[in-house]
Amino acid sequence: MHPIVWKEIVGAPLDPDTDLETSDKFMHQMFEQMREQARSTETEQDFQLMIGEQCFTIDFGLGETELVPGGSNIAVTKANLEQYIKMASLAILRKSSVQMKHFLSGVYFVAQKDALKLLSWQNAEVRAMGEATIDIGVLRAFTRDETVSNSH
């Protein structure tokens, strides 16, 4: 499972930059391009020409959603770009919050929520899924080759 899921299970905060980079590469690259445009343009007017009429909204395919009340009236500027990227990234990461709420109710039915909150997201993943790497020496020690040869 993606680290976002483990973070939700243990109640760890999401990292808008790192978690978006690993879950939605397209949007992460778009935000990186906006950062580059902010650095490479000398004036606010040039920046506005580069990004168009971007406001504090995001579109998940069902129409514009305001990131803050009145967000459709707040233009993204060089000065507030990082705030916009953080808010938009968190909105993207939480767009399936209704489904996550139902998923977590099932997880917490099986495992106590308070106990899970004591774990880091990495530790919860290892406890549930096992180590991500396999020690070949250990695997060989507990594996037998019972293949049948062609001479039979």
N, C-alpha and C positions, 0 to 999 in steps of 0.2 A: 504494500500500500504506500501511497505517497506520504511524505513527511507531514503534510498538512493534516491528514487524517489522524496520525499519531499525536500531533500537537493538540488537535481538538479533543482527543480522548483524555489526555492528561491535563488539559487546561493551560497549555503553554501558549504564549503569545505568538502570533504569526509575524513573520518578518516580511514586510511588503516587497522588498527588493529580492531577497534570496528565494523566497517561496514562489514569487511570481516567475522568476527566471526558470525555475524547475517545473512549473506547472503550465505556464502559458508563454512560451518563448516569443511568439509573435508580438504580444502586447508588451513584454519586457523590452524587446528590440525597438518597438515604436517609442516607448518612453525614453530609451537611451538615445534615440535619434532626436527627440525633443530636447534632451539635455545638451546634445552636441550643437543643435541649432541655437540654443540659448548662449552657448559659449562662443560660437563662431560669428554671431551677428553683433554688430557694434551698437545698434540702437534698438529700442523697444519697437519702433515702427517696423524695422526690418524683421524682427522676431515675429511680430504679428502677421506679416506677409508670408512668412515661412509656415506657420502653424495654422493659418486660416482663422476662422472665428470660433476657436475652441473655448468653451465655457466649462464651468465646474459641473459637468454632466457626463454620463457614460451611457452607451446604448448596448444593451444585451440582446438586441434583436426584437425587442418588444416596445421600442420607443425609448426616448431619452429618459434617464433617471437622474435626478439632481443628487449630487454628492453632499450638498449642504442646502438648507432652505434658501431658496432664491438663487440656486446655483446656475440656473440658465441665464441669469443676468450678471454673473461674475466672470469676467474674461480671465483666461489664463495669461499671466505675464511672466517675465523673467523673474520678478520678485516672488511670485507665489507658485512658480512651477513645481518646486519640490513638494509643497503642500498638496497640489493637485495630483501629482504622481503617487504620493503616499495614499491619499484618499481613494483614488481610482483603483490602485493596486489592491487595497483592502476590500473594496467593493467587488472586484473581480474574484478575489480569493474566497469571499463569503457569499457568492451568488447562489450557491447551493445550500444555504443555511437551513432551509426547511427540511430538505432531505437529510442533512447532517444531524439535525435535532432528532429525527426518528431513528437514524442509525445509532446515535449515542444512547438513546433510551434502551435499545436492545443490548448494547455493550454494557451499560450500567445495570441491566437486569442480571447479567451473568457475573460481572465483576463489580465490586463496590467502588463507587465513584471516589470516595475519600481515599481509598487505598491507591487507586490509579493516580490521583493527584500528587502522590508522594514520589512518583517516578518521573524521570526525564522522558521526553518523547523517544529518544534513542534507546533507552533502557526498556521501555514498554514494547518497542518493536522487537528487540532481541528476545525478550521473554515470551512474546507471542509467536514469533516467526523463526526464532533460532538465529544463529550467527549467519551473516551474509556471505562469509567466505567458508570454504570447505578445506579442512586440513587433510590433504591426500594421504599422509602417513596414517592418520587415525582411520580414514576410510578403508585403506588397504588392510589394516590390522583387524577390522571387523567384517571383511568381505571375503567370500569364497568364490572361486571360479568353478562353476559346475557345467561348463559348456561340453557338449558331446562332440567327440572328434568324428571325422568322416570315415574312419576305419571300421565302424560298427555296422 
